Amino acid sequence: MSFAFAVLAVALVSIGFATTAFVLITSLCVFAFSMRVLNISMNTQAIALQKIFDRKINGSFHGLWSTGGIVGVGFSTLMVALNISIASHLLMVAAVTLVITLFSYRFLLQNDRAKSGNKLILGKPDPYIAYLGLLVFFAGICEGGMFDWSGIYFKEVVKVEIFTWGYLTYMICMAVSRFASDRFVEKIGMANTYVVSSCFIFFGILLAIIYPTFWPSMIGFCLTGFGTAAIIPMTFTLASGSKKYSPGMAISLIATYGIIGMFIGPPLVGYLAHAFNLRVSFLMFAFSGAMFVPVSQLFFRYKNSLPKASA
């Protein structure tokens, strides 16, 4: 995790100072690779730490991630307002990243490499991983789409001059909800939380589509933020229960589904918007949100059917 974070900082500086296409593409590839390794290793450590605490804390870690996204948007806005160059901007972010890496390393869990389940097994897909992967896939469509299209929706459909209101509302509600998601899951259980989350996303998106004015859309995006908040933390926590793979390998496989969702979701919205209109294209988010109910039910049905000794 520390190595990936340090390499990410170097890649970020290289992006800012790139003067040729080759350097820029290489820097972007290294950035993406290190971000991938960081994501997997960080979530693996979070799950291992959660087991030590003997209670759910993974949602709070993802809440901090969302909070970091809000801070990043605010800092970027400040840099633009002050006319700071992109090179200087990314250099400052990289410097902070390296300082945090050096400070945090001594507090990380050591010797956390799993003794088994670290190799990819080719063959028939494991239903345990496949169902969780589908949950993260639909979560990736929702999150990636909201990241890329919420501002455009407020600008083109809601007709708001400060079109970042929708994105900011979504991010804040998602961050706040993630800090509370651990207690929520402990009270009603994971299976019920998937259903509640699905309802929040489905009705939140429908509200913004049916009443495309400022306050209904704000409330709709807020509900969508609440709905998406718990999905990925819960699913990554469940990944640690795989008997076929180690937590790190299971998270790696499941996260791949999410990346695919984030990769194809936003462009698909663009194609639908071009074919119909932006309001109609947002139905894809409502559909993705609704899919959490049947997929989660299939997962828990499969999980409960496993022998008690391996469940």
KEZA-320387 format. One record per residue (C-alpha): residue number from 1; residue in three letters; z, x, y. Coordinates in Angstrom, 3 decimals. Each point is the difference from the previous one (the first is absolute). Example, Ala and Ser with C-alpha at 12.3 -4.5 7.8 and 13.67 -1.06 7.14 Angstrom:
# residues 2
sefi / keza / c3 / c1 / c2
1 / ALA / 7.800 / 12.300 / -4.500 .
2 / SER / -0.660 / 1.370 / 3.440 .
This chain:
# residues 311
sefi / keza / c3 / c1 / c2
1 / MET / 0.000 / 0.000 / 0.000 .
2 / SER / 0.912 / 2.785 / 2.425 .
3 / PHE / -3.146 / 1.955 / -0.828 .
4 / ALA / -2.191 / -3.063 / 0.538 .
5 / PHE / 1.686 / -0.815 / 3.310 .
6 / ALA / -0.520 / 3.571 / 1.269 .
7 / VAL / -3.659 / 0.029 / -1.088 .
8 / LEU / -0.474 / -3.387 / 1.670 .
9 / ALA / 1.266 / 1.469 / 3.279 .
10 / VAL / -2.442 / 2.932 / -0.230 .
11 / ALA / -2.876 / -2.372 / -0.793 .
12 / LEU / 0.942 / -2.151 / 2.971 .
13 / VAL / -0.229 / 2.989 / 2.341 .
14 / SER / -3.356 / 0.951 / -1.526 .
15 / ILE / -1.327 / -3.498 / 0.677 .
16 / GLY / 1.001 / 0.267 / 3.655 .
17 / PHE / -1.613 / 3.417 / 0.485 .
18 / ALA / -3.086 / -0.551 / -2.181 .
19 / THR / -3.236 / 1.010 / 1.766 .
20 / THR / -2.456 / -0.428 / -2.892 .
21 / ALA / -0.706 / -2.797 / -2.448 .
22 / PHE / 0.873 / 2.277 / -2.940 .
23 / VAL / 3.464 / 0.833 / 1.360 .
24 / LEU / 0.673 / -3.640 / 0.884 .
25 / ILE / -1.042 / -1.327 / -3.434 .
26 / THR / 1.980 / 2.721 / -1.801 .
27 / SER / 3.080 / -0.723 / 2.123 .
28 / LEU / -0.288 / -3.737 / -0.670 .
29 / CYS / -0.274 / 0.622 / -3.757 .
30 / VAL / 3.081 / 2.257 / 0.004 .
31 / PHE / 1.853 / -2.550 / 2.148 .
32 / ALA / -0.850 / -2.842 / -2.405 .
33 / PHE / 0.941 / 2.057 / -3.073 .
34 / SER / 3.359 / 1.104 / 1.423 .
35 / MET / 0.764 / -3.543 / 1.172 .
36 / ARG / -0.671 / -1.268 / -3.521 .
37 / VAL / 2.335 / 2.605 / -1.561 .
38 / LEU / 2.638 / -0.693 / 2.655 .
39 / ASN / -0.167 / -3.752 / -0.619 .
40 / ILE / 0.463 / 0.326 / -3.769 .
41 / SER / 2.735 / 2.640 / 0.119 .
42 / MET / 1.931 / -1.765 / 2.754 .
43 / ASN / 0.023 / -3.324 / -1.845 .
44 / THR / 1.000 / 1.771 / -3.220 .
45 / GLN / 2.965 / 1.598 / 1.767 .
46 / ALA / 0.936 / -3.347 / 1.564 .
47 / ILE / 0.105 / -1.692 / -3.415 .
48 / ALA / 2.063 / 2.861 / -1.489 .
49 / LEU / 2.434 / -0.268 / 2.908 .
50 / GLN / 0.167 / -3.778 / -0.425 .
51 / LYS / 1.133 / 0.485 / -3.621 .
52 / ILE / 2.806 / 2.281 / 1.191 .
53 / PHE / 1.160 / -2.623 / 2.510 .
54 / ASP / -0.196 / -2.694 / -2.713 .
55 / ARG / -1.301 / -2.503 / 2.531 .
56 / LYS / -3.294 / -0.769 / 1.696 .
57 / ILE / -0.760 / 2.210 / 3.016 .
58 / ASN / -3.765 / 0.518 / -0.380 .
59 / GLY / -0.838 / -2.788 / 2.450 .
60 / SER / 1.901 / 1.817 / 2.752 .
61 / PHE / -2.039 / 3.161 / -0.578 .
62 / HIS / -3.205 / -1.993 / 0.453 .
63 / GLY / 1.587 / -1.581 / 3.082 .
64 / LEU / 0.388 / 3.495 / 1.440 .
65 / TRP / -3.672 / 0.645 / -0.797 .
66 / SER / -0.980 / -3.133 / 1.961 .
67 / THR / 2.292 / 1.036 / 2.847 .
68 / GLY / -1.713 / 3.386 / 0.031 .
69 / GLY / -3.339 / -1.775 / 0.351 .
70 / ILE / 1.281 / -1.880 / 3.030 .
71 / VAL / 1.344 / 3.220 / 1.547 .
72 / GLY / -3.326 / 1.694 / -0.719 .
73 / VAL / -1.935 / -2.731 / 1.798 .
74 / GLY / 2.374 / 0.250 / 2.955 .
75 / PHE / -0.275 / 3.802 / 0.179 .
76 / SER / -3.792 / -0.118 / -0.282 .
77 / THR / -0.132 / -2.573 / 2.804 .
78 / LEU / 2.142 / 2.293 / 2.160 .
79 / MET / -2.273 / 2.982 / -0.699 .
80 / VAL / -3.068 / -2.027 / 0.983 .
81 / ALA / 1.718 / -1.264 / 3.166 .
82 / LEU / 0.873 / 3.578 / 0.987 .
83 / ASN / -3.527 / 1.227 / -0.797 .
84 / ILE / 1.325 / 2.497 / -2.546 .
85 / SER / -2.779 / 1.485 / -2.138 .
86 / ILE / -0.252 / -0.945 / -3.673 .
87 / ALA / 0.490 / 3.654 / -0.975 .
88 / SER / 3.285 / 0.248 / 1.914 .
89 / HIS / 1.081 / -3.409 / -1.260 .
90 / LEU / -0.507 / 0.902 / -3.674 .
91 / LEU / 1.548 / 3.429 / 0.525 .
92 / MET / 3.203 / -1.635 / 1.241 .
93 / VAL / 0.076 / -2.391 / -2.967 .
94 / ALA / -0.576 / 2.906 / -2.408 .
95 / ALA / 2.823 / 2.029 / 1.586 .
96 / VAL / 2.428 / -2.908 / -0.435 .
97 / THR / -1.198 / -0.426 / -3.593 .
98 / LEU / 0.699 / 3.657 / -0.863 .
99 / VAL / 3.460 / -0.118 / 1.593 .
100 / ILE / 0.882 / -3.154 / -1.962 .
101 / THR / -1.277 / 1.601 / -3.223 .
102 / LEU / 2.164 / 3.106 / 0.449 .
103 / PHE / 3.041 / -2.097 / 0.902 .
104 / SER / -0.376 / -2.538 / -2.804 .
105 / TYR / -0.808 / 2.286 / -2.915 .
106 / ARG / 3.599 / 0.936 / -0.823 .
107 / PHE / 0.976 / -3.686 / -0.236 .
108 / LEU / -2.705 / -0.976 / -2.527 .
109 / LEU / 0.649 / -0.612 / -3.690 .
110 / GLN / -0.628 / 3.158 / -1.996 .
111 / ASN / -1.232 / 0.313 / -3.610 .
112 / ASP / -1.363 / -3.558 / 0.027 .
113 / ARG / -3.068 / 0.664 / -2.139 .
114 / ALA / -0.187 / -2.392 / -2.936 .
115 / LYS / 0.029 / 1.568 / -3.470 .
116 / SER / -2.582 / -2.424 / -1.423 .
117 / GLY / -2.659 / -2.486 / 1.074 .
118 / ASN / -1.684 / 2.391 / 2.436 .
119 / LYS / -3.455 / -0.077 / -1.593 .
120 / LEU / -2.643 / -2.656 / 0.515 .
121 / ILE / -0.766 / -1.784 / -3.260 .
122 / LEU / -3.595 / -1.211 / -0.229 .
123 / GLY / -0.587 / -3.170 / -1.981 .
124 / LYS / 0.817 / -3.674 / 0.218 .
125 / PRO / 1.624 / -0.819 / 3.392 .
126 / ASP / 3.757 / -0.382 / -0.156 .
127 / PRO / 0.779 / -3.633 / 1.033 .
128 / TYR / 3.250 / 1.131 / 1.645 .
129 / ILE / -1.891 / 2.358 / 2.341 .
130 / ALA / -3.036 / -2.284 / 0.388 .
131 / TYR / 1.995 / -3.013 / 1.226 .
132 / LEU / 1.998 / 2.113 / 2.460 .
133 / GLY / -3.228 / 1.655 / 1.115 .
134 / LEU / -1.555 / -3.386 / 0.755 .
135 / LEU / 3.034 / -0.939 / 2.103 .
136 / VAL / -0.386 / 3.200 / 2.035 .
137 / PHE / -3.779 / -0.578 / 0.179 .
138 / PHE / 0.431 / -3.378 / 1.702 .
139 / ALA / 2.771 / 1.457 / 2.185 .
140 / GLY / -2.419 / 2.754 / 1.026 .
141 / ILE / -2.609 / -2.595 / 1.005 .
142 / CYS / 2.574 / -1.837 / 2.129 .
143 / GLU / 1.536 / 3.069 / 1.632 .
144 / GLY / -3.264 / 1.881 / 0.495 .
145 / GLY / -1.677 / -3.100 / 1.408 .
146 / MET / 2.825 / -0.724 / 2.418 .
147 / PHE / 0.045 / 3.624 / 1.151 .
148 / ASP / -3.741 / -0.015 / 0.750 .
149 / TRP / -0.741 / -3.603 / 0.994 .
150 / SER / 3.082 / -1.515 / 1.641 .
151 / GLY / -0.870 / 1.448 / 3.413 .
152 / ILE / -3.626 / -1.092 / -0.293 .
153 / TYR / 1.109 / -3.504 / -0.999 .
154 / PHE / 2.168 / -0.288 / 3.113 .
155 / LYS / -2.822 / 1.303 / 2.183 .
156 / GLU / -2.946 / -1.924 / -1.439 .
157 / VAL / 1.619 / -3.231 / -1.245 .
158 / VAL / 3.285 / -0.459 / 1.863 .
159 / LYS / -1.599 / 1.423 / 3.198 .
160 / VAL / 3.052 / 1.994 / 1.102 .
161 / GLU / -0.511 / 2.869 / 2.451 .
162 / ILE / 2.790 / 2.128 / -1.501 .
163 / PHE / -1.368 / -0.354 / -3.529 .
164 / THR / 2.526 / 2.379 / -1.606 .
165 / TRP / 2.622 / -2.779 / 0.092 .
166 / GLY / -0.999 / -1.207 / -3.461 .
167 / TYR / 0.203 / 3.423 / -1.632 .
168 / LEU / 3.291 / 0.819 / 1.724 .
169 / THR / 1.542 / -3.336 / -1.062 .
170 / TYR / -1.134 / 0.509 / -3.585 .
171 / MET / 1.381 / 3.562 / -0.169 .
172 / ILE / 3.359 / -0.876 / 1.575 .
173 / CYS / 0.552 / -2.995 / -2.284 .
174 / MET / -0.986 / 2.039 / -3.048 .
175 / ALA / 2.353 / 2.853 / 0.965 .
176 / VAL / 2.968 / -2.288 / 0.722 .
177 / SER / -0.579 / -1.965 / -3.188 .
178 / ARG / -0.177 / 3.148 / -2.123 .
179 / PHE / 3.473 / 1.045 / 1.116 .
180 / ALA / 1.288 / -3.395 / -1.176 .
181 / SER / -2.178 / -0.232 / -3.120 .
182 / ASP / 2.417 / 1.880 / -2.279 .
183 / ARG / 2.761 / -2.564 / 0.524 .
184 / PHE / -2.500 / -2.835 / -0.231 .
185 / VAL / -1.255 / 1.254 / -3.371 .
186 / GLU / 3.549 / 0.396 / -1.295 .
187 / LYS / 0.797 / -3.626 / 0.923 .
188 / ILE / -3.051 / -1.823 / -1.403 .
189 / GLY / -1.557 / 2.569 / -2.339 .
190 / MET / -3.377 / 1.731 / -0.012 .
191 / ALA / -1.949 / -2.807 / -1.664 .
192 / ASN / 1.062 / -2.509 / 2.666 .
193 / THR / -0.548 / 2.530 / 2.790 .
194 / TYR / -3.664 / 0.365 / -1.003 .
195 / VAL / -0.412 / -3.772 / 0.264 .
196 / VAL / 1.751 / -0.215 / 3.373 .
197 / SER / -2.034 / 2.945 / 1.316 .
198 / SER / -3.203 / -1.670 / -1.168 .
199 / CYS / 0.880 / -3.202 / 1.860 .
200 / PHE / 0.743 / 1.901 / 3.222 .
201 / ILE / -3.366 / 1.788 / -0.094 .
202 / PHE / -2.025 / -3.061 / -1.013 .
203 / PHE / 1.437 / -2.390 / 2.594 .
204 / GLY / 0.224 / 2.694 / 2.687 .
205 / ILE / -3.709 / 0.772 / -0.250 .
206 / LEU / -0.918 / -3.697 / -0.190 .
207 / LEU / 2.029 / -0.684 / 3.154 .
208 / ALA / -1.921 / 2.681 / 1.902 .
209 / ILE / -3.326 / -1.333 / -1.326 .
210 / ILE / 0.606 / -3.708 / 0.631 .
211 / TYR / 1.625 / 0.478 / 3.427 .
212 / PRO / -1.654 / 3.125 / 1.477 .
213 / THR / 2.039 / 0.002 / 3.214 .
214 / PHE / 2.576 / 2.538 / 1.152 .
215 / TRP / 3.342 / -1.314 / -1.261 .
216 / PRO / -1.144 / -1.503 / -3.326 .
217 / SER / -1.848 / 3.244 / -0.763 .
218 / MET / 3.040 / 2.076 / 0.977 .
219 / ILE / 2.212 / -2.085 / -2.294 .
220 / GLY / -2.623 / 0.196 / -2.758 .
221 / PHE / -0.262 / 3.781 / 0.211 .
222 / CYS / 3.790 / 0.226 / 0.072 .
223 / LEU / 0.220 / -2.033 / -3.223 .
224 / THR / -2.673 / 2.218 / -1.543 .
225 / GLY / 2.064 / 3.065 / 0.889 .
226 / PHE / 3.031 / -1.550 / -1.686 .
227 / GLY / -2.103 / -0.791 / -3.054 .
228 / THR / -1.551 / 3.427 / -0.531 .
229 / ALA / 3.251 / 1.875 / 0.624 .
230 / ALA / 1.593 / -0.101 / -3.453 .
231 / ILE / -3.084 / 0.161 / -2.245 .
232 / ILE / -0.621 / 3.758 / -0.195 .
233 / PRO / 3.696 / 1.085 / -0.072 .
234 / MET / 0.697 / -2.482 / -2.811 .
235 / THR / -3.086 / 0.979 / -1.974 .
236 / PHE / 0.708 / 3.736 / 0.256 .
237 / THR / 3.562 / -0.661 / -1.157 .
238 / LEU / -1.327 / -1.908 / -3.017 .
239 / ALA / -2.363 / 2.901 / -0.728 .
240 / SER / 2.989 / 2.151 / -0.939 .
241 / GLY / 0.575 / -2.330 / -2.970 .
242 / SER / -3.189 / 1.109 / -1.760 .
243 / LYS / 0.674 / 1.405 / -3.473 .
244 / LYS / -3.445 / 1.564 / -0.247 .
245 / TYR / 0.042 / 2.058 / 3.192 .
246 / SER / 2.535 / 1.849 / 2.119 .
247 / PRO / 0.866 / -1.595 / 3.389 .
248 / GLY / -2.218 / 2.480 / 1.845 .
249 / MET / -3.007 / -0.609 / -2.241 .
250 / ALA / 0.539 / -3.781 / 0.035 .
251 / ILE / 0.180 / -0.053 / 3.809 .
252 / SER / -3.116 / 2.177 / 0.179 .
253 / LEU / -1.964 / -2.431 / -2.167 .
254 / ILE / 1.277 / -3.100 / 1.785 .
255 / ALA / -0.527 / 1.495 / 3.461 .
256 / THR / -3.651 / 0.581 / -0.915 .
257 / TYR / -0.457 / -3.771 / -0.250 .
258 / GLY / 1.481 / -0.327 / 3.496 .
259 / ILE / -2.317 / 2.624 / 1.447 .
260 / ILE / -2.982 / -1.830 / -1.501 .
261 / GLY / 1.249 / -3.222 / 1.611 .
262 / MET / 0.350 / 1.676 / 3.389 .
263 / PHE / -3.424 / 1.597 / -0.469 .
264 / ILE / -2.016 / -3.120 / -0.819 .
265 / GLY / 2.075 / -2.658 / 1.817 .
266 / PRO / -0.782 / 0.760 / 3.670 .
267 / PRO / -3.772 / 0.538 / -0.521 .
268 / LEU / -0.183 / -3.213 / -2.039 .
269 / VAL / 1.598 / -1.890 / 2.891 .
270 / GLY / -2.688 / 1.450 / 2.254 .
271 / TYR / -2.792 / -1.197 / -2.307 .
272 / LEU / 1.526 / -3.482 / -0.222 .
273 / ALA / 0.436 / -0.120 / 3.780 .
274 / HIS / -3.655 / 0.945 / 0.434 .
275 / ALA / -1.138 / -2.618 / -2.513 .
276 / PHE / 2.264 / -2.776 / 1.289 .
277 / ASN / 2.561 / 0.779 / 2.719 .
278 / LEU / 3.260 / 1.922 / 0.376 .
279 / ARG / 2.205 / -3.057 / -0.554 .
280 / VAL / -1.679 / -0.742 / -3.329 .
281 / SER / 0.230 / 3.652 / -1.075 .
282 / PHE / 3.810 / -0.080 / 0.430 .
283 / LEU / 0.120 / -2.468 / -2.906 .
284 / MET / -0.305 / 3.084 / -2.212 .
285 / PHE / 3.508 / 1.033 / 1.110 .
286 / ALA / 1.308 / -3.463 / -0.812 .
287 / PHE / -1.636 / 0.207 / -3.431 .
288 / SER / 1.437 / 3.480 / -0.623 .
289 / GLY / 3.448 / -1.225 / 1.003 .
290 / ALA / -0.253 / -2.977 / -2.335 .
291 / MET / -0.889 / 2.295 / -2.919 .
292 / PHE / 3.503 / 1.513 / -0.016 .
293 / VAL / 1.288 / -3.147 / -1.729 .
294 / PRO / -2.184 / -0.038 / -3.156 .
295 / VAL / -0.129 / 3.798 / -0.389 .
296 / SER / 3.772 / 0.439 / 0.385 .
297 / GLN / 0.613 / -2.847 / -2.452 .
298 / LEU / -2.283 / 1.693 / -2.539 .
299 / PHE / 1.830 / 3.294 / 0.498 .
300 / PHE / 3.490 / -1.410 / -0.500 .
301 / ARG / -1.178 / -2.041 / -2.991 .
302 / TYR / -1.362 / 3.202 / -1.558 .
303 / LYS / 3.124 / 1.976 / 0.923 .
304 / ASN / 2.273 / -2.610 / -1.561 .
305 / SER / -2.085 / -0.026 / -3.170 .
306 / LEU / 0.681 / 3.684 / -0.646 .
307 / PRO / 2.668 / 0.914 / -2.574 .
308 / LYS / 3.415 / 0.305 / 1.614 .
309 / ALA / 0.258 / 3.618 / -1.028 .
310 / SER / -3.074 / 0.924 / 2.092 .
311 / ALA / 0.115 / -2.660 / 2.713 .
